[in-house]
Amino acid sequence: MKTFNRRSFLRMAGIAGSMAMLPRTSLAAAPRVVVIGGGFGGASVAKYLRLWGGNVNVTLVDPASAHVSCILSNLVVTGLVGMSRITLSYQTLRTTHGVSVVQGRALSVDPPGKRVTISTAKGNQTLDYDHLVIAPGIDFVAPPGNWNPSLTPHAWQAGTQTTLLKNQLATMRNNDRFVMTIPKSPYRCPPGPYERACMVADYLKRMNRAGAMVVVLDANASIQAEPEAFTRAFNVTHAGRILYVPNANVQSVDSASRSITTSAMNVSNAKVLNIIPAHRAGGIAAALGVNASGFVPVDPLTYGITGYPNVHVIGDASAVPASDGKAVPKSGHMANSEAKVCADAILRAFNGEAPDRNIATSSACYSPITARSASWLSANFIYGDIFDATGAVKGKGMHRVDLGEAPTAQIDQDTYQDMFTWADSLFTDSFA
Ligand SMILES: Cc1cc2nc3c(=O)[nH]c(=O)nc-3n(C[C@H](O)[C@H](O)[C@H](O)COP(=O)(O)OP(=O)(O)OC[C@H]3O[C@@H](n4cnc5c(N)ncnc54)[C@H](O)[C@@H]3O)c2cc1C
């Protein structure tokens, strides 16, 4: 992807010496971009719009005063790092990059009127935009029954849920069961649930909880990411501590008694019941229209939505056209990657240019397997023809060109250290 800084942006606008002829706006009225959601997608797009765009007014709206990262959050649940390690401030976006950060929640979007209504501590406000980027992450589809996340947490959005699950895990004693569910794909971070099972099993071992174990109720027919690494982790590294149950569709949850009924196994009175429900796009994005899986279809060259090319959805909330069986994963790394494509497309649009067609995106996940070892997974995508299950071209989109997984010999302490280096560089690239 071509990248450009403020100088080249202005040069492309043909106004390197004079600021009077921005194609759609003047300096007195710098183009306005509103970004909803300050996670990996939203923070990155806000930063790069300012970094590359210069004369662009960027307002980032998020209900929280800082973002708490899901990445590394299983280490918080199991006591290996503290919450401060995964709490990412918006301060540098404000002070270094000139992003206007507003603490508030977007309530509604009016695409024809190019306006967003937000609620803040001072009451409701409207924000006008030329382009809008929506990056709200995910919402959950409540399972049948009386699921109450305050009793049986998901901890799949980090923050208070992470602390709740950590505190519940700390109450486990000998022979207790930690029961967790995995929703049908697509869900955020394909290896993440299997990573959690490993980290909880490792915690129970470290705490000498004899006979205590993890029951993994997976709605999918098989392990969804790094099957070799996790099969080995379940059967060898954590042998006797993890019971993996595939095809376990949730039929009913009773949070009060921490009991669950599935198509494959029922459990009553688990000590901890960690329900990770099915996902859909965060509500503010979903209101614009979703596909059968509950995510918002986008144009992968711009992340614009059908009918409103100046409204963009990036990160976990989006559905990117991809070759069958090679979906673009929902990950923080991918959200950061999509944010750069989206920022570039918006700046080109301000300049009257078509989006770059020569684009690539990538994803990486590091999964701790024990307190001293980790695995990794990466995937790269390029824009072009995408294929159906028979290999016939079905359209244009992001085609996965490679998939890398840690060989068994690399599931070690070096990779565990690499995980922190990778995470810190993603945190910095997105938030600082
Ligand atoms: C346990 C676990 C481990 C993970 N490990 C990895 C990993 O190794 N590598 C990796 O790349 N990814 C990993 N992920 C996935 C990663 O966390 C997500 O894919 C990523 O956070 C998605 O970014 P996003 O910007 O789409 O959403 P988020 O980061 O969730 O951000 C969404 C933001 O939008 C805000 N928001 C929501 N609604 C509104 C509204 N109406 N108005 C204003 N703001 C709103 C929220 O407050 C939030 O701050 C992991 C996830 C989990 C759960």
The ligand as a MOL file (V3000), in Angstrom:
LIG
                    3D

  0  0  0     0  0            999 V3000
M  V30 BEGIN CTAB
M  V30 COUNTS 53 58 0 0 0
M  V30 BEGIN ATOM
M  V30 1 C -8.6000 -13.2420 24.9000 0
M  V30 2 C -8.3390 -12.5330 23.6060 0
M  V30 3 C -7.0850 -12.5830 23.0380 0
M  V30 4 C -6.8230 -11.8950 21.8440 0
M  V30 5 N -5.5800 -12.0100 21.2770 0
M  V30 6 C -5.3370 -11.3980 20.1120 0
M  V30 7 C -4.0490 -11.5080 19.4920 0
M  V30 8 O -3.1500 -12.2310 19.9450 0
M  V30 9 N -3.8480 -10.8260 18.3330 0
M  V30 10 C -4.7970 -10.0200 17.7880 0
M  V30 11 O -4.5010 -9.3570 16.7850 0
M  V30 12 N -6.0320 -9.9300 18.3300 0
M  V30 13 C -6.3300 -10.6140 19.4630 0
M  V30 14 N -7.5910 -10.5230 20.0160 0
M  V30 15 C -8.6860 -9.8800 19.2380 0
M  V30 16 C -8.7190 -8.3750 19.3800 0
M  V30 17 O -8.8240 -7.9950 20.7350 0
M  V30 18 C -9.9080 -7.8070 18.6070 0
M  V30 19 O -9.9870 -8.4020 17.3570 0
M  V30 20 C -9.7560 -6.3010 18.4560 0
M  V30 21 O -9.8850 -5.7040 19.7250 0
M  V30 22 C -10.7590 -5.7230 17.4690 0
M  V30 23 O -10.5640 -4.3300 17.3580 0
M  V30 24 P -11.8090 -3.3650 17.0830 0
M  V30 25 O -11.2600 -1.9940 16.9830 0
M  V30 26 O -12.6330 -3.9050 15.9880 0
M  V30 27 O -12.6920 -3.5020 18.4000 0
M  V30 28 P -12.2940 -3.1790 19.9100 0
M  V30 29 O -10.8200 -3.2190 20.0860 0
M  V30 30 O -13.1450 -4.0570 20.7570 0
M  V30 31 O -12.7440 -1.6800 20.1310 0
M  V30 32 C -14.0900 -1.2880 20.0260 0
M  V30 33 C -14.2440 0.0350 20.7820 0
M  V30 34 O -15.4810 0.6200 20.3970 0
M  V30 35 C -16.0880 1.1990 21.5360 0
M  V30 36 N -17.5180 1.3110 21.2600 0
M  V30 37 C -18.4270 0.3270 21.1150 0
M  V30 38 N -19.6430 0.8420 20.8500 0
M  V30 39 C -19.4980 2.1950 20.8220 0
M  V30 40 C -20.3970 3.2860 20.6120 0
M  V30 41 N -21.7090 3.0950 20.3750 0
M  V30 42 N -19.8960 4.5380 20.6630 0
M  V30 43 C -18.5730 4.7610 20.8990 0
M  V30 44 N -17.6820 3.7550 21.0990 0
M  V30 45 C -18.1500 2.5000 21.0640 0
M  V30 46 C -15.7240 0.2600 22.6700 0
M  V30 47 O -15.7710 0.9390 23.9170 0
M  V30 48 C -14.2870 -0.1430 22.2960 0
M  V30 49 O -13.3360 0.7170 22.9040 0
M  V30 50 C -7.8580 -11.1600 21.2080 0
M  V30 51 C -9.1300 -11.1110 21.7930 0
M  V30 52 C -9.3770 -11.7920 22.9740 0
M  V30 53 C -10.7580 -11.7380 23.5730 0
M  V30 END ATOM
M  V30 BEGIN BOND
M  V30 1 1 1 2
M  V30 2 1 2 3
M  V30 3 2 2 52
M  V30 4 2 3 4
M  V30 5 1 4 5
M  V30 6 1 4 50
M  V30 7 2 5 6
M  V30 8 1 6 7
M  V30 9 1 6 13
M  V30 10 2 7 8
M  V30 11 1 7 9
M  V30 12 1 9 10
M  V30 13 2 10 11
M  V30 14 1 10 12
M  V30 15 2 12 13
M  V30 16 1 13 14
M  V30 17 1 14 15
M  V30 18 1 14 50
M  V30 19 1 15 16
M  V30 20 1 16 17
M  V30 21 1 16 18
M  V30 22 1 18 19
M  V30 23 1 18 20
M  V30 24 1 20 21
M  V30 25 1 20 22
M  V30 26 1 22 23
M  V30 27 1 23 24
M  V30 28 2 24 25
M  V30 29 1 24 26
M  V30 30 1 24 27
M  V30 31 1 27 28
M  V30 32 2 28 29
M  V30 33 1 28 30
M  V30 34 1 28 31
M  V30 35 1 31 32
M  V30 36 1 32 33
M  V30 37 1 33 34
M  V30 38 1 33 48
M  V30 39 1 34 35
M  V30 40 1 35 36
M  V30 41 1 35 46
M  V30 42 1 36 37
M  V30 43 1 36 45
M  V30 44 2 37 38
M  V30 45 1 38 39
M  V30 46 1 39 40
M  V30 47 2 39 45
M  V30 48 1 40 41
M  V30 49 2 40 42
M  V30 50 1 42 43
M  V30 51 2 43 44
M  V30 52 1 44 45
M  V30 53 1 46 47
M  V30 54 1 46 48
M  V30 55 1 48 49
M  V30 56 2 50 51
M  V30 57 1 51 52
M  V30 58 1 52 53
M  V30 END BOND
M  V30 END CTAB
M  END
